Amino acid sequence: MRVSRYFLPVLRENPAEAQIVSHRLMLRAGMIKQQSAGIYSWLPLGLRVLRRIEEIVHEEQQRAGHIPVLMPTIQSADLWRESGRYDDYGEEMLRITDRHKRDMLFGPTNEEMITDIFRAHVNSYKDLPLTLYQIQWKFRDEIRPRFGVMRGREFLMKDGYNFDLTKDDALHAYNRHLVTYLRTYERMGLQAIPMRADSGPIGGEDTHEFLVLADTGESEVFYDSELTQLTFGDREIDYDDPAACRAVLEEFTSRYARTDETHDPDEFARIPEARRRQARGIEVGQIFYFGTKYSEPMGATVVGPDGQRVPVHMGSHGIGVSRLLGAIIEASHDERGIIWPEGVTPFHVGLVNLKQGDSSTDSACDAIERELQARGMTVLYDDRDERAGAKFATMDLIGLPWRITVGPRGLAANKIELTSRRSGQTVEMAPQEAIAHLAELYEPVFARSFRG
């Protein structure tokens, strides 16, 4: 993609309305535009990151055998009355009356609708286990939307729902989801700590939320510092093996980690003082097991092995897809701008031509762009007739992991500059060396993708 042909409305000054780093940088980098309180348009650069995050979520859900669906954003109030949640959910739910005077709502979550789909089409225990999920826009009428996409009213969310014959089967689904989430967040360059949480209006017996540590987090968290040393890495897990999934859950949840809502000071005090940590965290996902809370009142039953009908056991699992952009930026930035992890970057490489219009640099940049693309990398080529400082400032602001700089003086010696955005280190090397080096660096990132 050529910058001269791209829509990249970057801002030089910090927007006055932005209170936190991620909101400020997303506006300055031309990723979003606010349309009303807590509601944003996604501009091309922001949309590219949003789509990369979606891809990772889809890949990890399907790696675990979960099946994608897509449900409407507008739901019938009748379903929510069946479950008993219509009056209980509160003022965050946007209630609507259509032209036929039917009560509708803009879905804040989808437990009722997915249960309705299940009961209409699944009749036998032989069709279980089943996990369906979607990535869909949600709306919650926050009383005070703030912090950009971190606490907006309209947001993109992955919500998944498992249906199982027994509690043990459903708890295996719960553990399996915890494993998929750990892998998902690590692929995005994040360390998300699972913490015992309150189930809130979703309900249920078991729930963990995943928090990324950041100074601007909305939750106060208390945790054992040993948790920050754990990584999921490239380990292969048999998602059909309950023992393997349970072992990962125990590894990542056996140490103390709680939000202020569930914090137990006495239990926390039993951790050695040197390992006790108190910080702020950003919630980026949550998993629930709620048994027959929805299936029983809504008649979601199957014929069991003994021929008797029984309500299925259920759980739900959410990831804040659009919120993750803010969380990643909060966790990965400096005074010059964003620093994207390789897994979610909008473009893999930024290419800067120091002398646009010069035949040698133009030709070299064209060749480098073609070769990088041939190796599977996306390139943002700054081909503007602009001073070098402005081009570097733009690249630093939008945070692409790697920058190749091509100038006539270096080319005369068959050298270009390769710069790491994260470390700031610049190395001179031949163009083909730089291309091969980047291909090697991105190979493990590409290898972690999954096509179901």
C-alpha positions in Angstrom: 0.0 0.0 0.0 1.3 3.4 -1.0 0.8 6.2 1.6 0.1 8.7 -1.2 -3.0 6.6 -2.1 -4.0 5.6 1.4 -6.4 7.3 3.8 -4.3 8.0 6.8 -5.5 11.2 8.5 -2.9 11.5 11.2 -3.0 14.4 13.7 0.0 16.4 14.9 -1.5 17.5 18.2 -2.9 15.5 21.0 -6.8 15.6 21.0 -8.1 17.4 24.0 -10.9 14.9 24.7 -8.5 11.9 25.0 -7.8 11.0 28.6 -5.6 7.9 28.2 -2.7 6.9 25.9 -4.6 4.4 23.7 -7.4 6.9 23.0 -5.0 9.7 22.2 -2.8 7.5 19.9 -5.7 5.9 18.1 -7.1 9.4 17.2 -3.6 10.8 16.3 -2.8 7.8 14.1 -6.0 8.1 12.2 -7.4 4.8 13.4 -10.8 5.9 14.6 -13.2 8.9 14.5 -15.8 9.5 17.2 -19.3 9.8 15.9 -21.1 10.3 19.2 -20.4 9.4 22.9 -18.8 6.0 23.0 -19.5 5.2 19.3 -16.7 5.3 16.7 -16.1 4.9 13.0 -13.1 2.6 12.2 -10.8 4.2 9.7 -8.6 2.1 7.4 -5.5 1.7 9.7 -7.7 0.9 12.7 -9.8 -1.5 10.7 -6.7 -3.5 9.6 -5.7 -4.1 13.2 -9.3 -5.0 14.2 -9.4 -7.5 11.4 -6.0 -9.0 12.4 -7.3 -9.5 16.0 -10.5 -11.1 14.6 -8.4 -13.5 12.5 -6.4 -14.6 15.5 -9.6 -15.1 17.6 -11.2 -17.1 14.8 -8.1 -19.2 14.3 -7.8 -20.2 17.9 -11.5 -20.9 18.3 -11.5 -23.2 15.3 -8.3 -24.8 16.4 -10.2 -25.9 19.5 -13.1 -27.2 17.4 -15.5 -24.4 18.0 -17.9 -23.5 15.2 -18.6 -19.9 14.0 -22.1 -18.5 13.5 -23.5 -15.0 13.2 -26.5 -13.8 15.1 -28.4 -10.5 14.6 -27.7 -7.4 16.6 -31.4 -6.8 17.2 -33.1 -9.3 19.5 -36.7 -10.0 20.5 -37.5 -9.0 24.1 -39.7 -12.2 24.4 -36.5 -14.4 24.5 -35.2 -12.3 27.4 -38.5 -12.5 29.2 -38.3 -16.3 28.9 -35.0 -16.4 30.7 -36.1 -13.8 33.3 -33.4 -11.3 32.4 -35.3 -8.6 30.5 -36.3 -6.6 33.6 -33.1 -7.6 35.6 -30.4 -6.5 33.1 -30.8 -2.8 33.9 -30.5 0.5 32.0 -27.4 -0.6 30.0 -29.7 -2.5 27.7 -31.0 -0.4 24.8 -34.7 -1.2 24.5 -36.5 -0.5 21.2 -40.1 -0.7 20.0 -40.6 -1.4 16.3 -43.4 -0.1 14.1 -45.6 -3.0 15.1 -45.2 -2.1 18.8 -43.1 -5.2 19.4 -40.5 -4.9 22.2 -37.0 -5.4 20.8 -33.5 -4.7 22.1 -29.9 -4.0 20.8 -28.1 -7.1 22.1 -25.6 -6.6 24.9 -25.0 -10.4 24.9 -26.5 -13.5 23.3 -27.2 -16.3 25.8 -31.0 -16.2 25.1 -30.6 -16.2 21.3 -28.1 -19.0 21.1 -30.2 -21.1 23.5 -33.2 -20.5 21.1 -31.1 -21.7 18.2 -29.9 -24.8 20.1 -33.4 -25.8 21.2 -34.8 -25.5 17.7 -32.2 -27.8 16.1 -30.5 -30.1 18.6 -32.5 -33.0 20.1 -30.1 -35.8 21.1 -27.1 -36.2 23.4 -25.4 -37.7 20.4 -25.1 -34.2 18.9 -23.1 -33.0 22.0 -20.7 -31.6 22.9 -21.3 -28.4 20.8 -19.7 -25.0 21.0 -20.9 -22.2 18.8 -19.4 -18.7 18.7 -19.6 -15.4 16.8 -17.8 -12.1 16.5 -20.5 -9.5 16.4 -21.2 -5.9 17.4 -22.8 -5.3 20.8 -24.3 -2.3 22.5 -24.4 -1.4 26.1 -25.7 2.0 27.1 -22.8 3.0 29.4 -23.8 5.8 31.7 -20.4 7.4 31.2 -18.6 6.1 28.1 -14.9 7.1 28.3 -11.3 6.1 27.4 -12.1 5.6 23.7 -12.7 2.0 22.6 -11.8 0.8 26.1 -15.2 1.7 27.5 -17.4 2.5 24.5 -21.1 1.9 24.1 -20.8 0.0 20.8 -18.1 -2.6 20.6 -17.0 -5.7 18.7 -17.0 -8.9 20.8 -16.4 -12.5 20.4 -19.0 -14.5 22.3 -19.0 -18.3 22.5 -21.4 -20.8 24.0 -20.9 -24.4 24.9 -23.7 -27.0 25.3 -22.8 -30.2 27.1 -24.7 -33.2 28.6 -23.1 -33.1 32.0 -21.5 -30.7 34.4 -18.1 -32.5 34.0 -18.3 -32.1 30.2 -19.2 -28.4 30.6 -16.3 -27.8 33.0 -14.0 -29.4 30.4 -15.3 -26.8 27.9 -14.6 -24.1 30.5 -11.0 -25.3 30.9 -10.6 -25.6 27.1 -11.7 -22.1 26.6 -9.2 -20.9 29.2 -6.4 -22.6 27.2 -7.6 -21.1 23.9 -7.7 -17.6 25.5 -4.1 -17.9 26.8 -2.9 -18.8 23.3 -5.0 -16.1 21.7 -3.6 -13.3 23.9 0.0 -14.4 23.6 -0.3 -14.3 19.8 -1.3 -10.7 20.2 1.8 -9.9 22.2 -0.1 -9.7 25.5 0.2 -11.4 28.8 -3.3 -11.7 30.1 -3.6 -13.0 33.7 -6.7 -15.2 34.4 -8.4 -14.0 37.7 -11.3 -15.4 39.7 -14.1 -12.9 39.1 -17.7 -12.1 39.9 -20.3 -13.4 37.4 -22.5 -10.3 37.4 -25.7 -10.3 35.2 -24.4 -13.3 33.2 -24.7 -15.5 36.3 -23.1 -18.9 37.0 -20.9 -20.8 39.5 -17.5 -20.5 37.9 -15.9 -17.5 36.1 -12.5 -16.1 35.4 -11.7 -12.8 33.7 -8.5 -12.1 31.9 -6.7 -8.9 32.7 -3.7 -7.1 31.0 -1.7 -5.1 33.5 -1.7 -1.4 32.7 -1.6 1.8 34.7 -4.9 3.0 33.1 -6.8 -0.2 33.9 -10.2 0.2 35.4 -9.8 -2.6 37.9 -7.5 -2.8 40.9 -5.8 -6.2 40.9 -3.8 -8.2 43.5 -1.6 -11.1 42.3 1.4 -13.3 42.8 4.3 -12.1 40.8 5.1 -15.6 39.7 2.2 -15.4 37.3 4.0 -12.9 35.2 6.7 -15.5 34.5 4.3 -18.0 33.0 3.9 -18.3 29.2 1.8 -20.6 27.1 4.4 -20.5 24.3 4.1 -23.0 21.3 3.1 -26.0 23.4 0.6 -28.3 21.7 -2.5 -29.2 23.7 -5.0 -31.9 22.8 -8.2 -30.0 23.3 -10.2 -33.2 23.5 -8.2 -34.3 26.5 -9.8 -33.1 29.8 -6.7 -33.8 31.8 -4.4 -31.8 29.5 -6.7 -28.7 29.6 -7.2 -29.0 33.4 -3.5 -29.1 33.9 -3.1 -25.8 32.0 -5.9 -24.2 34.0 -4.3 -25.3 37.3 -0.9 -24.0 36.2 -2.3 -20.6 35.4 -4.9 -20.3 38.2 -3.3 -22.0 41.2 -1.5 -18.8 42.3 -3.4 -15.9 43.8 -4.9 -13.4 41.3 -8.0 -11.4 42.1 -9.7 -8.1 41.2 -10.8 -5.8 43.9 -14.3 -7.2 43.6 -13.2 -10.7 44.8 -10.0 -9.8 46.7 -9.3 -11.8 49.9 -6.8 -9.8 52.1 -6.2 -12.8 54.4 -5.4 -15.2 51.5 -3.3 -12.6 49.8 -1.2 -12.1 53.0 -0.2 -15.7 52.9 1.9 -15.1 49.8 5.5 -14.3 50.5 5.8 -10.5 50.7 8.4 -10.3 47.9 5.9 -11.8 45.5 2.8 -9.7 46.4 1.8 -7.2 43.7 -0.9 -4.6 43.5 -1.6 -2.9 40.2 -4.2 -1.8 37.7 -5.6 -4.1 35.0 -7.7 -3.9 31.8 -10.3 -6.7 31.3 -10.0 -8.2 27.9 -12.1 -11.4 28.3 -14.2 -13.6 30.6 -15.3 -17.2 30.7 -18.4 -18.5 32.6 -19.9 -21.9 33.5 -23.6 -21.4 34.5 -25.0 -24.9 34.3 -28.7 -24.9 33.4 -29.5 -21.3 34.2 -30.7 -20.6 30.6 -31.4 -24.1 29.3 -33.9 -25.0 32.0 -36.3 -22.0 31.8 -36.0 -21.9 28.0 -36.5 -25.6 27.4 -33.1 -26.4 25.9 -33.1 -30.1 26.5 -31.8 -33.3 24.8 -32.8 -36.9 25.0 -30.1 -38.5 27.1 -28.7 -42.1 26.9 -31.5 -43.4 29.1 -34.2 -41.9 26.8 -35.1 -39.2 29.3 -35.0 -35.4 28.4 -32.5 -33.4 30.4 -31.5 -29.7 30.3 -28.1 -29.2 28.8 -25.2 -27.6 30.8 -23.9 -24.4 29.3 -21.2 -21.8 29.5 -20.3 -18.6 27.7 -17.0 -17.1 26.8 -16.3 -13.5 25.7 -13.3 -11.6 24.3 -13.5 -7.8 23.8 -12.1 -7.7 20.2 -12.3 -3.9 19.8 -11.3 -3.3 23.4 -8.1 -5.3 22.7 -6.8 -2.6 20.4 -6.8 -0.2 23.3 -5.3 -2.8 25.7 -2.4 -3.6 23.3 -1.6 0.1 22.9 -1.7 0.7 26.6 0.7 -2.2 27.1 3.0 -1.3 24.1 3.8 2.3 23.3 6.4 5.0 24.0 6.6 8.8 23.8 6.7 8.7 20.0 3.6 6.5 19.4 2.3 2.9 19.2 4.6 -0.1 19.1 2.6 -2.9 17.5 3.4 -6.6 18.3 4.2 -8.5 15.1 1.0 -10.6 15.4 -1.5 -7.7 15.1 0.4 -5.0 13.2 -1.6 -3.4 10.4 1.4 -3.7 8.1 4.4 -5.9 8.7 7.0 -3.4 7.3 7.1 0.3 6.7 9.2 1.3 3.7 10.6 4.9 3.5 11.9 6.4 0.3 14.3 9.3 1.3 14.4 10.8 -2.2 11.1 10.3 -4.0 11.4 10.9 -7.7 15.1 9.6 -7.8 15.2 6.8 -10.3 17.5 4.6 -8.2 15.6 4.9 -4.9 12.3 4.6 -6.6 13.4 1.4 -8.4 14.9 -0.1 -5.3 11.8 0.6 -3.2 9.6 -0.9 -5.9 11.7 -4.1 -5.9 11.9 -4.3 -2.1 8.1 -3.9 -1.9 7.5 -6.7 -4.4 9.9 -9.1 -2.7 8.4 -8.5 0.7 4.9 -9.1 -0.6 6.0 -12.2 -2.4 7.2 -13.6 1.0 3.8 -12.9 2.6 4.5 -9.6 4.3 2.3 -6.5 4.0 4.1 -3.2 3.3 3.2 0.4 3.9 5.4 2.3 1.4 5.8 6.1 2.2 6.2 7.4 -1.3 5.2 11.0 -0.5 7.3 13.9 -1.6 7.9 14.9 2.0 10.9 15.5 4.2 12.5 12.6 5.9 11.7 13.8 9.5 7.9 13.8 8.7 8.1 10.3 7.2 9.9 8.9 10.3 7.5 10.7 12.7 4.5 9.1 10.9 6.1 5.7 11.0 6.9 6.0 14.7 3.4 7.2 15.4 1.6 4.3 13.7 4.1 1.9 15.2 4.9 -0.7 12.5 7.4 -3.2 14.0 10.0 -2.7 11.2 11.1 0.1 9.0 13.3 -0.1 5.9 14.8 3.2 4.9 16.2 3.6 1.3 18.4 6.6 0.3 20.7 7.3 -2.6 23.8 7.4 -0.5 23.3 4.0 1.0 22.2 2.5 -2.2 25.5 3.5 -3.8 27.1 1.1 -1.4 24.3 -1.5 -1.8 23.0 -0.7 1.7 19.6 0.1 3.2 18.7 0.7 6.9 16.5 -1.7 8.9 15.1 -0.3 12.1 13.3 -2.0 14.9 10.5 0.1 16.3 10.6 -1.6 19.7 14.3 -1.3 20.3 15.1 1.7 18.1 18.2 -0.1 16.8 19.1 0.5 13.2 21.4 -1.8 11.2 22.8 -1.2 7.7 22.6 -4.2 5.3 22.1 -5.2 1.7 18.5 -5.1 0.6 18.3 -8.9 0.1 19.8 -9.5 3.6 17.1 -7.3 5.1 14.4 -9.1 3.2 15.7 -12.5 4.3 16.1 -11.3 7.9 12.5 -10.1 8.0 11.2 -13.3 6.4 13.0 -15.3 9.1 11.6 -13.1 11.9 8.0 -13.4 10.7 8.2 -17.1 10.0 7.1 -18.1 13.5 4.3 -15.5 13.5 2.9 -16.9 10.3 3.4 -20.5 11.5 1.1 -20.0 14.5 -1.9 -19.4 12.3 -4.5 -22.1 11.9 -6.9 -22.7 9.1 -9.8 -24.9 10.1 
